[in-house]
């Protein structure tokens, strides 16, 4: 059997490190900037996730997935997507500052939301290409170990990005990190470095994929026969992930607003970064074990554990009285996310046949993206804004969103338990 090239493994891991570092760096305080400095409502701030993820989902499903399957151009999709997005961030910053100086904070805020949504169309090329490339280059047995390592390395990158973001957010004044552009320029530089890294480390990936296609062992381990593909199982799986995602992501921004309140948490910018990092640290550790756990107890049980934690964690937020307690509780969300990311990808790869990887991975990524995008806008944000508008205390309004998030995640977990059968999954 052709061994997976160590240079490619290092390149994929390093790329994930940079992607997660960039996300942690740029997005950790962006919603706070929109809410506290540019004066958007809670629901309006969630439009950032909603519009960007809808754009991501539509483009992967209807554009990049088809191109990926037709031309097998995984590496090119990654490089082009990262490069376009990198230059787009720089242009967006100057446009944002222009509107801030001429049209006021609201117009400037929406320039960020609309601009990042347009850029997401191109960046989604990278997301799709990366998912398909990993599946191309690994067997089912190799995939679990590689995804565990990659997710763990990504967690380290996220910690670094969040920590740097906490230091740079108020650099040069309140929200100076966004106003002076340093967070925009830093994120852009990371994307250019990511594009260069993936280009030089995986340039031989297509040759390796072709050689593995001729390897009988690899064929047996990696390619699902046409009659083994079950659309019913795949789409019930997607439905369960979507519903749980609605619950999890509906409070992703809300809980940060909650801990920023003077009571009960009253977290500083640095403490917000540490609360975020607690999940990332847990993700690093759990990701290293997720693949092994899935192999030992089965992928359905391992993913079910992650979904169960998604139900429990929002309820525990209500009992935190200080930043330290919130750090401990939020680490559970990191364990949940590691299991959902690593084992969810493995389960999807088991269900998706080789000849449809681009399109079906596009749908898998689209489902996670859409749930991430619309959850805050149509669930968490409106609930909080409505309750605050009726006179409820902000803390009480946010606590209600935690309860709703838990209930929604429970519904998705039940769908997964009842509709995705263990017998159709690889052991």
C-alpha positions in Angstrom: 0.0 0.0 0.0 1.2 3.5 -0.7 1.9 5.3 2.6 0.5 8.7 3.2 3.3 11.2 2.5 4.6 12.8 5.8 5.1 16.1 4.0 1.4 16.1 3.0 0.4 15.2 6.6 2.5 18.0 8.0 1.1 20.4 5.4 -2.6 19.5 6.1 -2.0 19.8 9.9 -0.1 23.1 9.6 -2.9 24.5 7.3 -5.5 23.6 9.9 -3.4 25.3 12.5 -3.3 28.5 10.5 -7.0 28.4 9.6 -8.1 28.0 13.2 -5.6 30.7 14.4 -7.0 33.1 11.8 -10.6 32.4 12.9 -9.8 32.8 16.6 -7.8 35.9 15.9 -10.5 37.7 13.8 -13.8 36.4 14.9 -13.5 36.2 18.7 -14.1 39.8 19.4 -15.8 40.8 16.1 -19.4 40.3 17.5 -18.4 42.3 20.6 -17.1 45.1 18.3 -20.4 45.1 16.3 -22.5 45.1 19.5 -20.6 47.4 21.9 -18.8 49.8 19.5 -20.9 49.9 16.4 -24.2 49.6 18.3 -26.0 46.8 16.5 -28.7 44.7 18.3 -28.0 41.2 19.4 -30.0 39.8 16.4 -28.2 42.2 13.9 -24.8 41.0 15.1 -25.8 37.4 14.4 -26.4 38.3 10.7 -22.6 38.1 10.4 -22.7 34.3 10.9 -26.0 33.9 9.1 -25.2 35.5 5.8 -21.6 34.3 5.6 -22.6 30.7 6.3 -25.6 30.8 3.9 -23.2 32.0 1.2 -20.7 29.3 2.1 -23.4 26.6 2.0 -24.9 27.6 -1.3 -21.6 28.0 -3.1 -20.2 24.7 -1.9 -23.4 22.8 -2.8 -24.1 24.3 -6.2 -20.7 25.6 -7.5 -17.5 24.3 -5.9 -18.7 20.7 -5.2 -19.5 20.2 -8.8 -16.2 21.7 -10.0 -14.3 19.6 -7.4 -15.9 16.3 -8.7 -15.5 17.2 -12.4 -11.9 18.3 -12.3 -10.6 16.7 -9.0 -9.0 20.1 -8.3 -8.9 19.9 -4.5 -5.6 21.7 -4.0 -6.3 24.5 -6.5 -9.6 25.2 -4.8 -7.9 25.7 -1.5 -5.1 27.9 -2.8 -7.4 30.2 -4.9 -10.0 30.5 -2.2 -7.4 31.5 0.5 -5.7 34.0 -1.8 -8.8 35.8 -2.9 -10.1 36.0 0.7 -6.7 37.4 1.9 -6.8 40.4 -0.5 -10.5 40.8 0.1 -9.9 41.4 3.9 -7.6 44.3 3.1 -10.0 45.9 0.8 -12.8 45.4 3.2 -10.9 47.2 6.0 -10.4 50.3 4.0 -14.0 50.4 2.9 -15.2 49.8 6.5 -13.1 52.7 7.8 -14.3 55.0 5.0 -17.9 54.3 5.9 -17.2 54.7 9.6 -15.8 58.2 9.0 -18.4 59.3 6.5 -21.7 57.4 7.1 -21.5 56.4 10.8 -21.3 53.2 12.8 -24.4 51.4 11.5 -23.3 51.6 7.9 -19.8 50.6 8.8 -21.1 47.6 10.8 -23.1 46.3 7.9 -20.2 46.8 5.5 -18.3 44.2 7.5 -21.3 41.8 7.5 -22.0 42.2 3.8 -18.3 42.2 2.8 -17.4 39.1 4.7 -20.5 37.4 3.2 -19.3 38.1 -0.3 -15.8 36.9 0.6 -17.3 33.7 2.0 -18.3 32.7 -1.6 -14.7 32.4 -2.5 -13.3 31.2 0.8 -15.8 28.3 0.7 -13.7 26.9 -2.2 -11.0 26.2 0.4 -13.3 24.6 2.9 -14.7 22.2 0.3 -11.3 21.4 -1.2 -9.8 20.6 2.2 -12.6 18.2 3.2 -12.4 16.3 -0.1 -8.6 16.2 -0.2 -8.3 14.5 3.2 -10.9 11.8 2.2 -9.0 11.3 -1.1 -5.7 10.7 0.5 -6.7 8.4 3.4 -8.2 5.0 4.1 -11.0 4.6 6.6 -8.4 3.4 9.2 -6.0 6.2 8.5 -8.7 8.9 8.5 -9.6 8.7 12.2 -6.0 9.1 13.4 -5.3 11.9 10.9 -8.5 13.8 11.8 -7.7 13.5 15.5 -4.2 15.0 14.9 -5.5 17.7 12.6 -8.3 18.8 14.9 -6.0 18.8 17.9 -3.4 20.9 16.0 -6.3 23.2 14.9 -7.2 23.6 18.6 -3.7 24.8 19.4 -4.0 27.3 16.5 -7.3 28.6 17.8 -5.9 29.1 21.3 -3.0 31.1 19.8 -5.4 33.2 17.7 -7.8 33.9 20.5 -5.0 34.9 22.9 -3.4 37.3 20.4 -6.9 38.7 19.7 -7.4 39.4 23.3 -4.2 41.3 23.4 -4.8 43.2 20.1 -8.5 44.0 20.4 -7.9 47.2 22.5 -4.5 47.9 21.0 -4.3 51.6 20.4 -7.6 52.4 22.1 -11.0 50.8 22.6 -11.6 48.2 19.8 -8.3 49.5 18.2 -7.5 46.2 16.8 -10.3 46.5 14.3 -10.2 50.3 13.9 -6.5 50.5 13.1 -6.7 47.4 10.9 -4.2 45.2 12.6 -6.6 42.3 13.0 -7.6 42.6 9.3 -4.0 42.7 8.1 -2.9 39.9 10.5 -5.8 37.6 9.3 -4.9 38.4 5.6 -1.3 37.5 6.1 -2.3 34.2 7.7 -4.4 33.3 4.7 -1.6 34.1 2.2 0.8 31.9 4.3 -1.9 29.1 4.3 -2.2 29.2 0.5 1.5 29.0 0.0 1.8 26.2 2.6 -0.9 24.0 1.0 0.5 24.6 -2.5 4.0 23.5 -1.7 3.2 20.7 0.7 0.4 19.0 -1.3 1.5 19.5 -4.9 2.0 15.8 -5.3 -1.4 14.9 -3.8 -3.1 14.2 -7.2 -0.3 11.7 -8.2 -0.6 10.0 -4.8 -4.4 9.8 -5.1 -4.1 8.2 -8.6 -1.5 5.7 -7.3 -3.7 4.8 -4.4 -6.7 4.3 -6.8 -4.7 1.5 -8.3 -3.9 0.0 -5.0 -6.3 -2.9 -4.4 -6.0 -2.6 -0.6 -6.7 1.1 -0.7 -9.6 0.6 -3.0 -11.2 -1.9 -0.7 -10.7 0.3 2.4 -11.7 3.6 0.9 -14.2 3.2 -1.9 -17.8 2.4 -1.1 -19.5 0.3 -3.6 -22.6 1.9 -5.2 -25.1 -0.4 -3.4 -23.5 0.5 0.0 -24.6 4.1 -0.3 -27.7 4.8 1.6 -29.2 8.3 0.9 -31.8 7.8 3.6 -29.1 7.2 6.3 -27.0 10.1 5.0 -29.8 12.6 5.0 -31.1 11.6 8.5 -27.5 12.0 9.7 -27.4 15.5 8.1 -30.8 16.3 9.7 -29.6 15.4 13.2 -26.3 17.3 12.8 -28.3 20.4 11.6 -30.8 20.4 14.5 -28.0 19.9 17.1 -26.1 22.7 15.4 -29.0 25.0 15.7 -28.9 24.5 19.4 -25.2 24.8 19.9 -24.6 27.7 17.6 -27.7 29.7 18.7 -25.8 30.8 21.9 -22.3 30.9 20.4 -22.3 34.7 20.5 -25.0 35.1 23.2 -22.9 33.5 25.9 -20.1 35.9 25.3 -22.5 38.8 25.8 -23.7 37.1 28.9 -20.2 36.8 30.5 -19.5 40.4 29.6 -22.4 41.6 31.8 -21.4 43.1 35.2 -23.4 40.3 36.9 -23.0 37.4 37.4 -19.7 37.0 35.5 -18.3 40.4 34.6 -15.5 39.1 32.4 -12.8 41.4 31.1 -11.5 41.1 27.5 -8.7 38.9 28.7 -11.1 36.7 30.7 -13.3 36.4 27.6 -10.3 35.1 25.7 -9.5 32.6 28.5 -13.2 31.3 28.5 -13.0 30.8 24.7 -9.6 29.1 25.1 -10.9 26.7 27.7 -13.0 25.1 24.9 -10.0 25.1 22.6 -7.8 23.4 25.1 -10.5 20.7 25.7 -10.8 20.3 21.9 -7.1 19.7 21.6 -7.1 16.9 24.2 -10.5 15.4 23.1 -9.5 15.5 19.4 -6.5 13.3 20.1 -8.7 10.7 21.7 -11.8 11.0 19.5 -10.6 8.8 16.7 -9.4 6.1 19.1 -12.7 6.3 21.1 -14.7 6.0 17.9 -12.7 2.9 16.9 -13.2 1.4 20.3 -16.9 2.0 21.1 -18.2 2.6 17.6 -18.7 5.9 15.7 -22.4 6.2 16.6 -21.8 5.9 20.3 -18.8 8.3 20.1 -20.8 10.9 18.2 -23.8 10.4 20.5 -21.6 11.3 23.5 -20.7 14.6 21.8 -24.3 15.3 21.1 -25.3 14.6 24.7 -22.7 17.1 25.9 -24.2 19.6 23.5 -27.5 19.2 25.4 -26.0 19.5 28.9 -23.5 22.3 28.6 -25.9 25.2 28.0 -27.8 24.3 31.1 -24.6 24.4 33.2 -23.8 27.9 32.0 -26.7 29.1 34.2 -24.9 28.0 37.4 -21.6 29.8 36.7 -20.9 32.7 39.1 -17.4 33.8 38.0 -15.0 33.5 35.1 -13.2 30.4 36.6 -16.4 28.4 36.8 -17.3 29.5 33.3 -13.9 28.3 32.1 -14.5 24.9 33.6 -18.0 24.5 32.2 -17.1 25.8 28.8 -14.4 23.2 28.4 -17.3 20.7 28.0 -18.3 22.5 24.8 -14.8 21.9 23.5 -15.1 18.1 24.2 -18.5 18.1 22.5 -17.2 20.0 19.5 -14.2 17.7 19.1 -16.4 14.6 19.0 -18.9 16.3 16.6 -16.1 17.5 14.3 -13.8 14.4 14.2 -16.3 11.6 14.5 -18.9 13.5 12.5 -16.4 13.8 9.6 -15.5 10.1 9.9 -19.1 9.1 9.8 -19.8 11.3 6.8 -16.8 9.8 5.0 -18.1 6.3 5.7 -21.5 7.2 4.2 -20.3 9.1 1.1 -19.1 7.1 -1.9 -15.9 8.1 -3.6 -17.5 9.3 -6.9 -19.7 11.8 -5.1 -17.3 13.2 -2.5 -17.3 16.8 -3.8 -21.0 17.2 -3.9 -21.9 15.3 -0.8 -19.1 16.7 1.3 -20.4 20.1 0.0 -23.8 19.2 1.4 -22.3 18.0 4.7 -20.3 21.2 5.1 -23.3 23.2 4.0 -25.5 21.7 6.7 -23.0 22.6 9.4 -22.5 26.1 7.9 -26.2 26.8 7.7 -26.9 25.7 11.2 -24.0 27.9 12.4 -25.2 30.8 10.3 -29.0 30.9 11.0 -29.1 29.7 14.6 -28.2 33.1 16.1 -30.2 35.1 13.7 -33.4 33.1 13.9 -33.2 31.5 17.4 -30.7 32.9 20.0 -30.7 36.6 18.9 -34.5 37.1 18.5 -35.3 35.4 21.8 -32.8 37.6 23.7 -33.9 40.8 21.9 -37.6 40.0 22.5 -37.2 39.3 26.2 -35.0 42.4 26.7 -37.6 44.4 24.8 -40.4 43.3 27.1 -38.4 44.5 30.1 -36.6 41.3 31.2 -33.1 41.7 32.6 -30.4 40.9 30.1 -29.0 38.1 32.2 -32.4 36.5 32.4 -33.0 36.8 28.7 -29.6 35.1 27.9 -30.4 32.3 30.4 -33.6 31.6 28.5 -31.6 31.2 25.3 -29.4 28.6 27.0 -32.5 26.6 28.0 -33.9 26.8 24.4 -30.5 25.8 23.0 -30.4 22.7 25.2 -34.0 21.7 24.2 -33.2 22.0 20.5 -30.0 20.0 20.8 -31.9 17.3 22.6 -34.3 17.0 19.6 -31.4 16.6 17.2 -29.8 14.0 19.5 -33.0 12.0 19.5 -33.2 12.0 15.7 -29.6 10.7 15.5 -30.3 8.0 18.1 -33.4 6.7 16.3 -32.7 7.2 12.6 -28.9 6.5 12.1 -28.4 2.8 12.5 -25.0 1.4 13.7 -25.2 -1.4 11.2 -24.6 0.9 8.2 -21.4 2.4 9.7 -17.9 1.0 9.4 -16.6 -0.3 12.8 
